């Protein structure tokens, strides 16, 4: 693997693993709390989430690259924007990942006979492409965090629980909100880092719309609120969910540079630490829910 390709893979991991793995873990934990885990369906859900996130990474790389919004980039390496890969090649990679997500989703539908889930899967793929793709990408209009909250929070977590349990439980809803907020924090700090160049190129993300101070405040709220929800689950007779609080040092490490006014490259480690926070929170929350179910 070349050094430039290695840089792209490293940057993609920061975005892919936490955003894809965390909701499936939390949703399966909620299923365990309801004493109804199906590991085959959980694995298929994980493949769907991973493939969708990989597809999003390639799609954003392609669309931002051909639009020229990656021409002056501070963050992780991009394939099209740097000229390392042909746009058509990156576009095909995105579609291949979406096809894998679709095939895995179809397997879930066949296994469960929940045919209406095909529509949900189609919406998820369309949302992934049109985040930065098409002539009117909604990611350029401050709606990226909304999409992430819906699809990598509400839909991914409750959907993982639903296919295993047969219903959306109250626990899965709380977990979905918590994981969705952490996924939003990951996107928001990425957009905070890129806000100056995004504003110049006409990409009006939520960070551009909120301004520097407002974005830092909202980022802090996105990080803190999931822990309050974890405490709420503990108060609702699931005390082992307090294990999620063990990830607070990671959250503090992510939050400190943001509150201190870090900019540009100073925020790249925050992207990593926010991703680790989401993943650690999800793992610990899941362990607590599994213990509760046992």
N, C-alpha and C positions, 0 to 999 in steps of 0.2 A: 504494500500500500504506500502511495506517495505521501510526502509530508502534508501537502495541501488537502488530500483526501482524508488523511488522518485528522486534520483540524476540523473538517466538516463533520466527520463521525463523532468526534469528541463534543462538538457543540450540539449536535443532534441528540446525543445521549442526555444532555442536561435538560432538554425539553421533552424527550420521548418517554423515558422510563418512569419518572414520577407521574406525569400526566396520564399515562396509559395503565400502569400497574396499580396505582393508588385506588382509583374507583372500583376496580374489580376486586381488590382485596377487601375494601370496606363493604362492598355489596355482598361478598361471600361471608364476611364476618356477621353481617346482619342476618343472612340466611342461617348461619350457625346458631345465632341467638334464638332463631325460630325453630331450631333443631331440624333443618331441612337442607343440608348441603349436598349438591350434586357436582362432583369434581370434574366430570366430563363437560358439563355446561359451563362451569367456572373457567376451565381451560379454553374452551371455544370463545367465551367472552373476552378472555385475555388476548387471544389472537386477534379478535376484531379490534379491540382498543389499541393494541400495538400497531397493527397495520394501518388503522386510521391515522394515528399520530405520525407514523413514518410518512404516510401519504400527504398529510398536512405540511410536514417539513419540506418535502420535495415540491409541493404545489406552491408554497410561499416563496421558496428559493426561485422557482421558475417565474412566477408572476411578478414578484418584486424586481427580479433581474431584468425582465424584458421591459418593465415600466421605468427602469432607471432609478428606483428608490434605494437601491443598494450601492449606488456609485460611490458614496462617501460614507462608509459604514464603520462604526466603532466596535460593534459586537462580534459574535462568532463568525467564522469564515463562511462565505456563501459561494456556491459553485458557479452559478450563472453570472452573478454580479462581478466576480473576479475574472471571468473569462476562462475558468478551468474546464468547464463542461459546456457542451452545446445545449442551448435551451430545449431543443426537441428531445434530447436524451433525458434530461431531468423531468420533462413533462411525461415521457413514457414511464419513467420510474414511479412518478406519482400515481398514474393510472394503474400500474401493476399493483401497487400497494392497496389502492382502493378496490381492485378486483379481488385481492386476497381477503380484504375485510368483508366484501360482499359474499364471497364463497363461504367464509366461516359463519357469517350471519345466517346464510341460507341453511347451513347445517344445523344451527340452533333452531330455526323455524321448523325444519323437517323433524327434528328430535322432539320438539314440544308441541307441534301442530298449531302454533300461534302465528297464523299467516299474516295477521295485521302488523307483526313486527317488521315485515318487509318494507312497509311505508316508513317506519321509524329509521331503518337502516338507510333507505334512499335519502331521507332528509339529512341524515348525518353526513353522508358523502357529499351531497350538494353544499352543505354548510362548510365542509372542509375545503372544497374547491373555491367557492365564491367568497371566502374570507379575504383573499387578495386577488382572486381571479375574476375575469369578466370585465365589462366596461364600467360597472358601478360596484366595486368591492365593498362589502359592508365593514370590513376591517379598517378601511380608510375613512369611515364615518363614525368612529368611536363605539362600534358595537361588538368588537372582538371579545371583550370580557364577558358580555352577555351570552354570546355563543358558547364560550368555554364553560361558563357556569351551567348552561343548559345541557350541553352534550357531554362534557367530561365531568360534570357534577351530577345533576338531577337524572339525566337519562342513563348514564353509564352505571351509577351506583344502584338506583332503584331498578334499572333493567336487569342487572346482574342478580339482584335479589329476586325479582319477579319470576325469572325463568326457572329459578331453583325452588322457590316457595309456592308460587302460584298467586301471589298477591304482593302489593307494595305495602310493607309494614311501616309503622311509625318510626321504628329505629332506623330503617333504611332511608327514610326521608331526612331525618336529622343528620345521618352520616353523609347523605348526598349534598346537603347544604354546606357542611363542614369541608368536605373534599372540594366542592365547587369553588368555595371562597379561596382555598389554598391554590387551586389551579389559576384563579383570577389573579392572585398575588404574583404568581410566576410570570404571567403575561404582562401584568402591569409594570413590574420592575424592568422587564425587557423593553417595554415601550418608553419608560422613563429614561432609560439610557439613550434611546434613539430619538427622543423627543426633539432636540434641536434640528437634526437632519430631516426628520419626518415633517416637521413644520415647514421647512424650506422646500421640500419636494411635494407638498400638498397632501401628505398623508395625515389626516386628522384623527389620530388615535385618541383614546380616552385620556392618555397622559397629556397630549397636546391640548385637549379641551379643558381639562381640569387645571392646567398650569402646574408649575413645579411644586409649590407648597401644597396645593390640594392633592396632587398625586401622592406625595409622601404621606399625607394624613390617611388617605384611603388605603394605601398599601399597609400601613400599620393596622388599620381596622380589619383588613382581609386576613392578616396574620393572627390577630388576637381573638377574633370571634369564634373560630373553630374550637379553641380551647374552652371557651365558655359553653359551647354546645356539648363538648365532652364532659364537662362538669355537670351539665344538665342531664345527660344520660345516666351519670352516676347517681344523681339525686332521684332518678326514676327507677331505682332498684337495679341498676347495672353498675355496681361500684368498681368493677375491674376496668371500666373504660377510663378511669383515672390514670391508667398506665400511659395514656396518650400525653399526659403532662410531662413525661420524661423527655419528650422532644423539644421542650421549651428552650433549652440552651441553644439548639440549632436555630430556632426562630429568633432568639435574641441576637445571635451572630449575624443573621440576615438583616435584621431590622436596624442595627446600630449604624452601619454606614449610610443608610438611607436617611435616618433622622439627623445625622451629622452633616448632611448636604452633599454626599458623594455624587460625582457626575462621571459621565463617560466610562473610561476603562475601570474606574474605581467601582463601578456597579456590576462588572462582569462576575466577580466572586459572589455577589449577592444573588445572581441568577442561579449559580450552583447551590448556594446555601438554602435558597428558597425551595428549590427542587428537592434537596435532601430533607428539608423540614416536612414537605408534603408526604414524601415516601415514609419517613420515620413515623410521622403522626398516623398514617394509614396502617402501617405494620403494627404499631402498639395498640391502636384502637381495635384492630382485627383480633389481636391476641386477647384483649379484654373481652370482646364479644364472644369469642370461642369458649373462653373460660365460663362466661355467663351461661352459654348454651349447654355446656357440660354439667 
